[in-house]
Amino acid sequence: MLVLKGTYPKRLLNKKLYLAAGIAAAFECKTTLRAPHITKAVENCTKIKGLYPNRIGTPYKELHSPLVYGLLAHSHVWKGGKAAPAQNVEQRLQEADALHVSHPRLQLDMLCVADLAAWISSTMVFLGPRQVPDWSALEPICGRDGSAGSSYNAYTRTHEQQVQHFTPIGVLVSHLTRKLAREDASLRDLADYYRSVKIAGFGTGPMRMWPSSIYSEGIRPRVEAGLQSGEPWDDWNLCFE
């Protein structure tokens, strides 16, 4: 695991062999989170993940980079009585994603503010008229032919279904283990344990829609047909988080 403190070291951007040599996750770390930190982290994430070759063959591989990239902070600047820190973080994250992320595999994987909340990337493989007989209600959201989706699910203390033992660090630990276990099967028992005891609690977030053209021609027909698996670690699941 690589931890990046402060300003991102640009000298790493051209070292493809260095990035591919066993680094499982990289984090930018801040003492106090500010809005520009979010934009810069998303931009850095797209640059770094863009160094990896595009993977093909399954929805999971095509929607995800093998590297987990995140932004961590102890606290944040939005401390006033009328401040809305979670909303501020989410708004900046959505804006940065729209500006810099050209494919779901380039998403920032996680953003955790220890005394506030955590945001975790999520992808939906595809939802279309071949999966939903009455498509009329979903067409305004997903389009005539259907869409894939990506989101940043917000895990906050104010979620209506939130567990009593919720902490942003618990979300980070659970979902980091889950994302690493996608690439390293030896971690799946631990990830399944964290999932079973619900240390991450519950999170939701708005979804960004993507056309099926984000997939390679080899798997696009199967994706559009909706032939997803129900097995939790299968590369053909409907959703990944």
TAQUI-V478795 format. One record per backbone hydrogen bond with DSSP energy under -1.0 kcal/mol. CO is the residue of the C=O (numbers start at 1). NH is the residue of the N-H. If there is no record, write none. Layout:
co=CO nh=NH
co=CO nh=NH
//
This chain:
co=2 nh=27
co=4 nh=29
co=9 nh=12
co=10 nh=13
co=12 nh=15
co=14 nh=16
co=15 nh=19
co=16 nh=20
co=20 nh=22
co=24 nh=68
co=25 nh=2
co=26 nh=70
co=27 nh=4
co=28 nh=72
co=29 nh=6
co=30 nh=74
co=31 nh=75
co=33 nh=77
co=34 nh=37
co=35 nh=39
co=36 nh=40
co=37 nh=41
co=38 nh=42
co=39 nh=43
co=40 nh=44
co=41 nh=45
co=42 nh=46
co=43 nh=47
co=44 nh=48
co=45 nh=49
co=46 nh=50
co=48 nh=51
co=49 nh=52
co=58 nh=62
co=59 nh=63
co=68 nh=26
co=69 nh=109
co=69 nh=110
co=70 nh=28
co=71 nh=112
co=72 nh=30
co=73 nh=114
co=75 nh=33
co=77 nh=79
co=80 nh=83
co=84 nh=88
co=85 nh=89
co=86 nh=90
co=87 nh=91
co=88 nh=92
co=89 nh=93
co=90 nh=94
co=91 nh=95
co=92 nh=96
co=93 nh=97
co=94 nh=98
co=95 nh=99
co=96 nh=100
co=97 nh=101
co=103 nh=106
co=104 nh=107
co=109 nh=121
co=110 nh=71
co=111 nh=119
co=112 nh=73
co=113 nh=116
co=117 nh=113
co=118 nh=155
co=119 nh=111
co=120 nh=153
co=122 nh=151
co=123 nh=240
co=124 nh=149
co=127 nh=147
co=128 nh=131
co=128 nh=132
co=133 nh=135
co=135 nh=139
co=138 nh=141
co=138 nh=142
co=139 nh=143
co=147 nh=127
co=148 nh=210
co=149 nh=124
co=150 nh=208
co=151 nh=122
co=153 nh=120
co=154 nh=204
co=155 nh=118
co=156 nh=159
co=159 nh=162
co=163 nh=166
co=167 nh=171
co=168 nh=172
co=169 nh=173
co=170 nh=174
co=171 nh=175
co=172 nh=176
co=173 nh=177
co=174 nh=178
co=175 nh=179
co=176 nh=180
co=177 nh=181
co=180 nh=184
co=184 nh=187
co=185 nh=188
co=187 nh=191
co=188 nh=192
co=189 nh=193
co=190 nh=194
co=191 nh=195
co=192 nh=196
co=193 nh=197
co=194 nh=199
co=204 nh=154
co=208 nh=150
co=210 nh=148
co=211 nh=214
co=212 nh=215
co=216 nh=220
co=219 nh=223
co=220 nh=224
co=221 nh=225
co=222 nh=227
co=223 nh=226
co=226 nh=228
co=231 nh=234
co=234 nh=237
co=235 nh=60
co=236 nh=229
co=238 nh=125
co=240 nh=123
//
